[in-house]
Amino acid sequence: MTEQGGNALLYEHIFWFYSHPAVYIMILPAFGIELEILSHFSRKPVFAYKLVVGALLSIVALSAVVWAHHLFTSGMADFLHIPFMVVTEIISIPSGVIFLSALGTIWLGKLLLKTPMFFALGVIFNFLIGGLTGIFLADVATDIQLQDTYFVVAHFHYTMVGGEIFALMGAIYYWFPKMTGRMYNERLGRIHFVWMMVMYNVTFLAMFWVGIQGMNRRIADYPEDMVTGNVIVSVAAFLLAASFIPFVYNMVTSWKRGPVAPANPWGARTLEWETTSPPPLENFESPPVVVGDPYGYGEPGSGHIGSQPLGAEGDGD
C-alpha cells in the first residue's frame, strides 16, 4: 500500500478526525432530550442553564481535537500522546457540567415518575458509568492495556446506547401523545424500561469484566476462563433485544386504539404542548406570543403564552 502512495496511519487519522466528532453529534441531542424531560417531570427549570449551553458549545469545539486517543497503539509519534491525552481528559469537564446539571434539575424537584422520566433517569445512571470508564481510555497507560478489548466496546455502548438510545426511548414516549393524539400504555412502558435497563447493564457490565481480563473484540474464540463472562454477555444481549417486544407492541396498539391524548398530558410548559395533540396544520391558528421563560417553574410571571399560563391543564396524573 505504501509503495502505491498510500499511508495506513494517515488513513486512521483522517478516519477518526471525522468519526470521533460524530460520536458527539449523536450524543449532544440526547443531552438536550434528557434535560428537557427532566425539567418538565421535575417541575423545575434546567439547573445552571447558561453553563449547560457553554458546556455544549465547549464539547462541539473540543470534539474536533481529541480524535487521536484512538491511535495510542497505532504507531503515531510518541510526542503526540500527551497533548491528545490532555484534551481528551479536558472534554470530560463540560460533560461533567451537563451531568451535574441533570442532578441539580431533579434535586428537590416534584418528580412525576412516568415512562419518559424513567428513561431520562436511566441516561444519568448509564452515562455516569460511560463517562467514568472513558477517563481510563483517555489515559495513555491504561488505554494501551485496554486497547481493542471488550472494555472499549462496553464503554462505547454505555455512552451511545446508555446515553443516546435511552434518551431516544424517553423522547418517543414523551412526544408520542403529541405525534399520534393517543396515550401509550403506561404499564407496558414501565415493563419496557425495567427489562431494558436490567438486561442492558447485565450485558455491558459483564463485558467490562471480561475486557479487563484481556478479552479481545472481533475474534471468534476465547480461553476457557472467559467462557462464563462471554456466555453472560451473549444471553443478556438476546434478552436485551427481546425487551423491545413490549415497546413495539405498545406503540402499535396504542397508536391504533389508545386513549385519546389531551393537548398537554404532562403539564409541560414548552410551546408544542400549547396546541392540540396531534397539532393541526400550521400548529396554531395565529402566531403565539411567548412571555417569560417557559422553563421557569415556580417563578412568578414566567412561562405564559398570550394570557394563558403554559402547562395550565394539570400535572398529568
C-alpha positions as CSV (number, residue, x, y, z in Angstrom):
1,M,0.0,0.0,0.0
2,T,2.8,2.4,0.9
3,E,4.6,1.6,-2.4
4,Q,1.4,2.8,-4.2
5,G,1.3,6.1,-2.4
6,G,-1.0,5.1,0.5
7,N,-0.4,5.5,4.2
8,A,-2.3,3.4,6.7
9,L,-1.6,5.8,9.6
10,L,-2.7,8.8,7.6
11,Y,-5.9,7.0,6.8
12,E,-6.5,6.3,10.5
13,H,-6.0,9.9,11.4
14,I,-8.5,11.0,8.6
15,F,-11.0,8.4,9.7
16,W,-11.0,9.3,13.4
17,F,-10.8,13.1,12.6
18,Y,-14.4,12.6,11.3
19,S,-15.6,9.6,13.3
20,H,-14.9,10.8,16.8
21,P,-16.8,14.1,16.5
22,A,-19.6,12.0,15.0
23,V,-20.0,10.4,18.4
24,Y,-20.7,13.8,19.9
25,I,-23.0,14.6,17.0
26,M,-25.1,11.7,18.2
27,I,-24.9,12.3,22.0
28,L,-25.5,16.1,22.1
29,P,-29.2,15.8,21.0
30,A,-29.6,13.1,23.7
31,F,-28.4,15.6,26.3
32,G,-30.9,18.1,25.1
33,I,-33.7,15.5,25.3
34,E,-32.7,14.3,28.7
35,L,-32.6,17.8,30.2
36,E,-35.9,18.7,28.5
37,I,-37.7,15.7,30.1
38,L,-36.0,16.1,33.5
39,S,-37.1,19.7,33.7
40,H,-40.7,19.1,32.9
41,F,-41.1,16.0,35.0
42,S,-39.3,17.6,38.0
43,R,-41.3,20.8,37.8
44,K,-38.1,22.8,37.8
45,P,-36.1,24.8,35.3
46,V,-32.9,23.3,33.9
47,F,-30.2,23.8,36.6
48,A,-27.3,26.1,35.6
49,Y,-28.9,26.6,32.1
50,K,-26.3,29.1,30.8
51,L,-23.4,26.8,32.0
52,V,-25.0,23.9,30.2
53,V,-25.2,26.0,26.9
54,G,-21.5,26.8,27.4
55,A,-20.7,23.2,28.1
56,L,-22.4,22.0,24.9
57,L,-20.5,24.6,22.8
58,S,-17.3,23.6,24.5
59,I,-17.9,19.9,23.6
60,V,-18.5,21.0,20.0
61,A,-15.2,22.8,19.9
62,L,-13.1,20.2,21.8
63,S,-14.6,17.2,19.8
64,A,-12.5,18.3,16.8
65,V,-9.2,17.9,18.6
66,V,-9.4,14.6,20.6
67,W,-9.5,12.1,17.8
68,A,-6.0,10.6,18.2
69,H,-6.8,8.9,21.5
70,H,-7.9,6.1,19.2
71,L,-4.4,5.9,17.9
72,F,-2.2,5.5,21.0
73,T,-1.2,2.0,19.9
74,S,-1.2,2.7,16.1
75,G,2.5,3.8,15.9
76,M,1.9,7.5,15.7
77,A,4.6,9.8,17.1
78,D,5.1,9.4,20.9
79,F,5.2,13.2,21.4
80,L,1.5,13.4,20.3
81,H,0.3,11.1,23.2
82,I,0.4,13.7,25.9
83,P,-1.5,16.5,24.2
84,F,-4.2,14.2,22.9
85,M,-4.5,12.6,26.4
86,V,-4.8,16.1,28.0
87,V,-7.5,17.4,25.6
88,T,-9.4,14.1,25.9
89,E,-9.5,14.5,29.6
90,I,-10.4,18.2,29.4
91,I,-13.5,17.3,27.4
92,S,-14.8,15.4,30.4
93,I,-15.2,18.7,32.2
94,P,-18.1,20.1,30.1
95,S,-19.6,16.6,30.0
96,G,-19.5,16.7,33.8
97,V,-21.2,20.1,33.9
98,I,-24.1,18.6,31.9
99,F,-24.2,15.6,34.2
100,L,-24.3,17.8,37.3
101,S,-27.0,20.0,35.7
102,A,-29.1,16.9,35.3
103,L,-28.7,16.1,39.0
104,G,-29.4,19.7,40.0
105,T,-32.5,19.7,37.9
106,I,-34.1,16.7,39.7
107,W,-32.7,17.8,43.2
108,L,-35.7,18.6,45.4
109,G,-38.0,18.6,42.4
110,K,-41.6,17.4,42.4
111,L,-40.9,14.3,40.4
112,L,-43.6,12.9,38.1
113,L,-42.5,9.3,37.5
114,K,-43.8,8.4,34.1
115,T,-42.0,6.3,31.5
116,P,-40.2,9.2,29.8
117,M,-38.8,10.3,33.2
118,F,-37.6,6.7,33.9
119,F,-35.6,6.7,30.7
120,A,-34.2,10.2,31.4
121,L,-33.1,9.0,34.8
122,G,-31.6,5.9,33.2
123,V,-29.5,8.2,31.0
124,I,-28.0,9.8,34.1
125,F,-27.0,6.4,35.6
126,N,-25.7,4.9,32.4
127,F,-23.8,7.9,31.3
128,L,-22.1,8.1,34.6
129,I,-20.6,4.7,34.0
130,G,-19.8,5.6,30.4
131,G,-18.1,8.8,31.4
132,L,-16.0,7.3,34.2
133,T,-14.8,4.4,32.1
134,G,-13.9,6.9,29.3
135,I,-11.3,8.5,31.6
136,F,-9.4,5.3,31.7
137,L,-9.3,5.1,27.9
138,A,-8.2,8.7,27.7
139,D,-5.1,7.9,29.7
140,V,-2.2,6.6,27.6
141,A,-1.0,3.9,30.0
142,T,-4.4,2.3,30.7
143,D,-5.6,2.7,27.1
144,I,-2.6,0.7,25.9
145,Q,-3.6,-2.1,28.3
146,L,-7.3,-2.0,27.4
147,Q,-7.0,-1.2,23.7
148,D,-9.1,-3.4,21.4
149,T,-10.7,-5.3,24.3
150,Y,-14.3,-5.7,25.4
151,F,-13.7,-2.9,27.8
152,V,-13.7,-0.4,24.9
153,V,-16.8,-2.0,23.4
154,A,-18.6,-1.7,26.8
155,H,-17.5,1.9,27.3
156,F,-18.8,2.9,23.8
157,H,-22.1,1.3,24.4
158,Y,-22.5,2.9,27.8
159,T,-22.3,6.3,26.0
160,M,-24.1,5.5,22.8
161,V,-26.8,3.2,24.0
162,G,-26.9,4.2,27.7
163,G,-26.9,7.9,26.6
164,E,-28.3,8.2,23.2
165,I,-30.7,5.3,22.8
166,F,-32.2,5.6,26.3
167,A,-32.8,9.3,25.6
168,L,-34.4,8.4,22.3
169,M,-36.7,5.9,24.0
170,G,-37.6,8.7,26.5
171,A,-38.3,11.1,23.6
172,I,-40.6,8.6,21.8
173,Y,-42.7,8.1,24.9
174,Y,-42.6,11.8,25.8
175,W,-43.8,13.0,22.4
176,F,-45.9,10.0,21.4
177,P,-49.1,11.7,22.6
178,K,-48.3,14.8,20.6
179,M,-47.4,12.9,17.4
180,T,-50.3,10.5,17.4
181,G,-53.0,12.0,19.5
182,R,-53.1,8.8,21.6
183,M,-51.7,7.8,25.0
184,Y,-49.5,4.8,25.3
185,N,-49.9,2.1,27.9
186,E,-48.0,3.2,31.0
187,R,-47.7,-0.3,32.5
188,L,-46.1,-1.7,29.3
189,G,-43.8,1.4,29.1
190,R,-42.5,0.7,32.6
191,I,-42.1,-3.0,31.8
192,H,-40.0,-2.0,28.8
193,F,-37.9,0.3,30.8
194,V,-37.1,-2.1,33.6
195,W,-36.5,-5.0,31.2
196,M,-34.2,-2.9,29.0
197,M,-32.4,-1.3,31.9
198,V,-31.6,-4.5,33.7
199,M,-30.5,-6.5,30.6
200,Y,-28.5,-3.6,29.2
201,N,-26.5,-3.3,32.4
202,V,-26.0,-7.0,32.8
203,T,-24.8,-7.2,29.2
204,F,-22.2,-4.4,29.3
205,L,-21.1,-4.7,33.0
206,A,-20.2,-8.3,32.2
207,M,-18.4,-7.0,29.1
208,F,-16.2,-4.7,31.3
209,W,-15.4,-7.8,33.4
210,V,-14.1,-9.9,30.5
211,G,-12.5,-6.9,28.9
212,I,-10.3,-6.2,31.9
213,Q,-9.3,-9.9,31.8
214,G,-8.0,-9.3,28.2
215,M,-10.9,-10.4,26.1
216,N,-10.2,-9.0,22.6
217,R,-13.0,-7.9,20.4
218,R,-13.5,-9.2,16.8
219,I,-12.4,-12.8,17.5
220,A,-14.4,-16.0,17.2
221,D,-12.9,-17.9,20.2
222,Y,-11.5,-17.3,23.6
223,P,-9.8,-19.0,26.6
224,E,-11.8,-21.3,28.8
225,D,-11.5,-19.0,31.8
226,M,-13.5,-16.4,29.8
227,V,-16.4,-18.7,28.8
228,T,-18.7,-17.7,31.7
229,G,-18.3,-14.0,31.1
230,N,-18.9,-14.4,27.3
231,V,-22.0,-16.6,27.9
232,I,-23.5,-14.0,30.3
233,V,-22.9,-11.3,27.7
234,S,-24.5,-13.3,24.9
235,V,-27.6,-14.4,26.8
236,A,-28.1,-10.9,28.3
237,A,-27.8,-9.4,24.8
238,F,-30.5,-11.6,23.4
239,L,-32.8,-10.7,26.4
240,L,-31.9,-7.0,25.8
241,A,-33.1,-7.3,22.2
242,A,-36.3,-9.0,23.5
243,S,-37.0,-6.0,25.7
244,F,-38.2,-4.2,22.6
245,I,-41.1,-6.6,22.1
246,P,-43.4,-4.8,24.6
247,F,-42.2,-1.4,23.2
248,V,-43.2,-2.3,19.7
249,Y,-46.5,-3.8,20.8
250,N,-47.2,-0.8,23.0
251,M,-46.5,1.7,20.2
252,V,-48.5,-0.1,17.6
253,T,-51.6,-0.9,19.7
254,S,-51.6,2.5,21.4
255,W,-51.4,4.3,18.0
256,K,-54.4,2.3,16.8
257,R,-56.7,2.3,19.9
258,G,-55.0,4.0,22.8
259,P,-56.9,6.6,24.9
260,V,-57.3,10.0,23.2
261,A,-54.5,12.3,24.4
262,P,-55.2,15.7,25.8
263,A,-53.3,18.7,24.4
264,N,-50.8,18.6,27.4
265,P,-50.9,15.3,29.3
266,W,-47.6,16.1,31.1
267,G,-48.4,19.6,32.3
268,A,-45.3,20.7,30.3
269,R,-44.6,24.4,29.6
270,T,-43.0,24.5,26.2
271,L,-44.7,25.6,23.0
272,E,-45.6,22.3,21.4
273,W,-47.8,21.4,24.3
274,E,-50.0,24.5,23.9
275,T,-51.8,23.2,20.8
276,T,-53.9,20.0,20.3
277,S,-52.5,16.5,20.1
278,P,-51.7,15.9,17.2
279,P,-51.2,19.5,16.1
280,P,-53.3,21.0,13.4
281,L,-51.9,22.2,10.1
282,E,-49.6,25.1,10.7
283,N,-49.7,24.2,14.5
284,F,-51.5,27.4,15.6
285,E,-54.3,29.4,14.1
286,S,-52.3,32.5,14.7
287,P,-48.7,33.0,15.8
288,P,-48.5,32.6,19.6
289,V,-46.9,35.2,21.8
290,V,-44.5,33.8,24.4
291,V,-43.9,35.9,27.5
292,G,-41.3,34.8,30.0
293,D,-39.2,31.7,30.4
294,P,-41.1,28.5,29.6
295,Y,-38.8,26.6,31.9
296,G,-39.3,28.9,34.8
297,Y,-41.4,26.6,37.0
298,G,-42.5,28.3,40.2
299,E,-41.2,31.7,39.2
300,P,-44.0,34.4,39.3
301,G,-45.0,35.7,35.9
302,S,-42.9,33.3,33.9
303,G,-44.0,31.0,31.1
304,H,-47.0,32.5,29.5
305,I,-48.4,32.3,26.0
306,G,-50.6,35.3,25.5
307,S,-52.9,35.4,28.5
308,Q,-52.8,31.6,29.2
309,P,-50.2,30.1,31.5
310,L,-48.1,27.4,30.0
311,G,-49.0,23.9,31.3
312,A,-52.3,25.0,32.7
313,E,-54.0,21.7,32.1
314,G,-52.7,20.0,35.2
315,D,-49.8,17.8,36.2
316,G,-50.6,14.8,34.0
317,D,-51.7,12.5,36.8
